[in-house]
Amino acid sequence: MSDKKLDGVRVFTVVDCAMGEIVSQYTRNGKTLQNFTKITSFIKQRAIELGSRAMVLDGEIVSNSFQDLMKQVHRKDNVQADDAVLQLFDIIPLSEFKQGKSVLNLRQRHVYLEEYCKMFDGFDNIQVIPKTEVDLDTEEGQKQFKDFNKEAIDQGYEGIMIKDPTAKYECKRSTGWLKQKPFIEVSLEVKHVEEGTGRNVGKLGAFVCEGLDDGRTIKVNVGSGFSDSDRDSFWYDRSRIPGNIVEVRADAITQNQDGTYSLRFPRFKTFRGFEVGEKI
């Protein structure tokens, strides 16, 4: 089964009306999200009305752009998140989530998710991501898969997620879910900030980044993907940037002569947190 890969923030929405009518949201590293109250308030209202059992909804919050979304995630005031949409791709009972594994397989869970989310009909801020199932052992299935992948890229998605329809939900990385993108993205730590040259003297030139990806040590200077305002503001705040995690997009991973790895055509995408070392 495949669905389109969204460019948003992974969010776990816990619906537990038995525990004081709680609807709460968390990032994948457990940080509480409190700024998407339009969504959580509606879920709570409908869950109470219909007597929902304790569930965890797995999905991504998306907005007009990833950068706009990241500005709203942890704001203390002036929150402007009414356009945020919770795109759901999985569901699991809270009791099974706490145990770390589901009873139902993906195919069964998707049917359950579509049924569960009927109570949100008419509320555009919550949507279920449709899935496409193909048989890759057949020529027709191969064609359908290629067409679906091309359609996702043409529509501006990051790529697609390839998922085993018989796989159980696991609360950890699993081979049951694989990403397919026309590029790669890695999360790296900024070690140093370099000044630019030429027209970028007195501005940011590059982030010197390092980190591990699938057991490979990646070291790379990231000097593209920044707007002029980024170069000004990041250089002004350069003392606070080392230690932060950035998402870097590239064409491929390459190997250096010293055994370390680098990236071909690296470009800055975004910061992945709001504190040193944080990734959300």
C-alpha positions in Angstrom: 0.0 0.0 0.0 1.2 3.5 -0.7 0.2 7.0 0.3 1.6 10.4 -0.5 4.5 11.8 1.7 3.5 15.1 3.3 5.8 17.9 4.3 4.6 18.6 7.8 5.1 17.8 11.5 4.4 14.3 12.6 1.7 14.4 15.3 0.2 11.8 17.6 -3.3 12.8 18.7 -4.4 11.0 21.9 -8.2 10.7 22.3 -9.1 9.5 25.8 -12.5 10.5 27.0 -12.3 8.2 29.9 -9.4 10.1 31.4 -11.1 13.5 32.0 -12.1 13.9 28.4 -8.5 14.4 27.2 -7.5 15.2 23.6 -3.8 15.9 23.5 -1.2 16.1 20.8 2.5 15.2 20.8 5.5 15.3 18.5 7.3 12.0 17.8 9.9 12.9 20.6 7.1 13.4 23.1 6.8 17.2 23.2 3.3 18.5 23.8 1.7 20.5 21.1 -0.9 23.1 22.3 -1.4 25.4 19.4 -3.8 23.4 17.2 -6.8 23.9 19.5 -9.3 24.3 16.6 -8.6 20.7 15.7 -8.3 19.3 19.2 -11.5 21.1 20.4 -13.5 19.6 17.5 -12.1 16.1 18.1 -13.0 16.4 21.8 -16.5 17.6 21.1 -17.3 14.8 18.6 -15.5 12.1 20.7 -17.6 13.0 23.7 -20.9 13.1 21.7 -20.2 9.7 20.1 -18.4 8.0 23.0 -15.1 7.3 21.3 -12.9 4.6 22.8 -9.3 5.6 23.8 -7.4 5.9 20.5 -4.2 7.3 19.1 -4.5 9.0 15.7 -1.2 9.1 13.8 -0.7 11.7 11.1 0.9 15.0 10.1 -0.1 18.6 10.7 0.4 20.5 7.4 -0.1 24.2 6.5 0.5 26.6 3.6 4.2 26.0 3.9 6.5 24.1 6.2 8.3 27.2 7.3 4.9 28.9 8.2 3.9 25.9 10.1 7.1 25.7 12.1 6.6 29.3 13.2 3.3 28.4 14.8 4.1 25.0 16.4 5.4 26.4 19.8 4.4 30.1 19.7 3.3 31.5 23.1 1.1 34.2 21.6 -0.3 35.5 18.3 -0.9 31.9 17.2 -2.2 31.8 13.6 -2.8 28.1 13.1 -6.5 28.0 11.9 -5.4 26.9 8.5 -3.5 23.9 9.8 -4.9 20.5 8.7 -4.4 17.2 10.5 -3.8 14.6 7.8 -4.3 11.1 9.3 -2.7 7.9 8.0 -3.0 5.5 10.9 -4.9 4.6 14.0 -4.3 2.4 17.0 -6.1 1.8 20.3 -4.3 3.6 23.2 -3.8 0.4 25.1 -2.0 -1.2 22.1 0.0 2.0 21.6 1.3 1.7 25.2 2.2 -1.9 24.6 4.1 -0.9 21.4 2.3 -3.0 18.8 -1.1 -3.2 17.2 -3.3 -6.3 16.8 -4.7 -5.3 13.4 -2.6 -5.1 10.2 -2.3 -1.9 8.1 -5.1 -2.9 5.7 -7.5 -3.5 8.6 -6.4 -0.3 10.4 -7.0 1.8 7.3 -10.6 0.6 7.0 -11.1 1.3 10.8 -9.5 4.8 10.4 -11.9 5.7 7.6 -14.8 4.5 9.6 -13.7 6.3 12.8 -13.1 9.6 11.0 -16.7 9.7 9.6 -17.5 11.6 12.8 -15.3 14.4 11.5 -17.3 14.7 8.2 -17.7 18.3 7.1 -14.7 19.5 9.1 -12.0 20.3 6.6 -9.2 20.6 9.2 -9.1 16.8 9.6 -8.6 14.5 6.6 -7.7 10.9 6.0 -4.8 10.3 3.6 -6.0 7.9 0.9 -4.0 4.8 0.2 -3.4 3.0 -3.0 -2.8 -0.8 -3.0 -1.0 -2.4 -6.0 0.5 -5.9 -6.7 4.1 -5.2 -7.5 4.5 -8.8 -8.7 2.5 -8.0 -11.8 3.3 -5.7 -14.7 0.0 -3.8 -14.2 0.9 -3.3 -10.5 4.4 -2.0 -11.5 2.8 0.5 -13.9 0.2 1.7 -11.3 3.0 2.2 -8.7 5.1 4.3 -11.2 2.0 6.4 -12.1 1.2 7.0 -8.5 4.7 8.0 -7.7 4.8 10.4 -10.6 1.5 11.9 -9.7 2.7 12.5 -6.1 5.8 14.4 -7.4 3.8 16.3 -10.0 1.4 17.5 -7.3 4.2 18.8 -5.1 4.4 16.1 -2.5 7.8 14.9 -1.2 7.3 11.5 -2.6 5.4 8.4 -1.4 5.4 6.1 1.6 5.5 2.4 0.7 3.8 0.3 3.4 3.3 -3.4 3.9 -0.5 -4.0 4.1 0.0 -7.0 6.4 2.3 -5.2 8.8 1.3 -4.5 12.4 1.7 -0.9 13.8 5.0 -0.7 15.8 6.0 2.2 18.0 9.5 2.2 16.6 11.3 2.4 13.2 10.1 -0.5 11.0 10.7 -2.0 7.6 7.0 -2.0 7.2 7.2 1.6 6.2 9.6 2.9 3.6 10.0 6.3 2.0 10.5 6.8 -1.7 11.6 10.3 -2.8 13.3 11.8 -5.8 15.9 13.2 -3.3 17.2 12.4 0.1 16.8 14.3 3.4 19.0 13.9 6.4 19.0 15.5 9.8 22.4 16.9 10.8 23.8 19.0 13.7 25.2 22.4 12.9 28.8 22.4 14.2 30.0 25.8 12.9 28.7 28.8 11.0 30.9 30.2 8.3 30.8 33.7 6.9 30.2 34.1 3.2 32.4 35.6 0.5 31.8 38.0 -2.3 28.2 39.4 -2.1 27.7 37.4 1.1 30.5 39.0 3.1 29.1 39.9 6.5 26.3 37.3 6.0 25.9 33.6 6.4 28.0 31.6 3.9 27.4 28.0 5.1 26.4 25.7 7.9 29.2 23.2 8.7 27.1 20.1 9.5 27.7 16.6 10.8 25.7 13.6 11.9 24.8 10.0 11.6 22.4 8.5 9.0 21.9 4.7 9.0 25.3 4.3 10.7 27.2 6.5 8.3 29.0 9.6 9.5 28.1 12.5 7.3 30.1 15.7 7.2 29.1 18.5 4.8 29.1 22.3 4.3 25.6 23.4 3.4 25.7 26.7 1.6 22.6 26.8 -0.5 18.9 26.8 0.2 19.0 30.1 2.1 17.2 33.3 1.2 19.0 36.7 1.5 17.0 37.4 4.7 18.0 33.9 6.0 21.7 34.8 5.5 21.3 38.1 7.3 19.3 36.7 10.3 21.2 33.5 10.7 24.5 35.4 10.6 23.2 37.8 13.2 22.2 34.8 15.5 25.3 32.7 14.6 26.3 32.2 18.2 23.1 30.4 19.0 23.0 28.2 15.9 25.7 25.5 16.6 24.1 22.5 18.2 20.8 22.9 16.5 19.4 20.2 14.1 18.7 21.1 10.5 17.1 19.1 7.7 19.3 19.0 4.7 18.0 17.9 1.2 20.4 16.5 -1.3 20.6 14.4 -4.4 22.6 11.5 -2.9 25.1 10.4 -0.2 28.7 10.2 -1.4 31.8 8.7 0.3 34.9 10.6 1.1 38.5 9.2 1.0 38.7 9.2 4.8 35.8 6.9 5.1 33.3 9.6 6.1 30.3 10.5 3.9 29.1 13.7 2.3 26.1 14.9 0.3 25.8 15.7 -3.4 24.3 19.2 -3.9 23.2 19.8 -0.3 20.7 22.5 0.4 19.2 23.8 3.6 15.5 22.9 4.1 14.6 23.9 7.7 15.5 23.7 11.4 14.0 20.6 12.9 13.4 22.0 16.4 13.4 25.0 18.7 16.1 23.9 21.2 19.6 22.7 20.8 19.6 19.1 19.7 15.9 18.9 19.2 14.2 17.2 16.2 10.5 17.3 15.7 
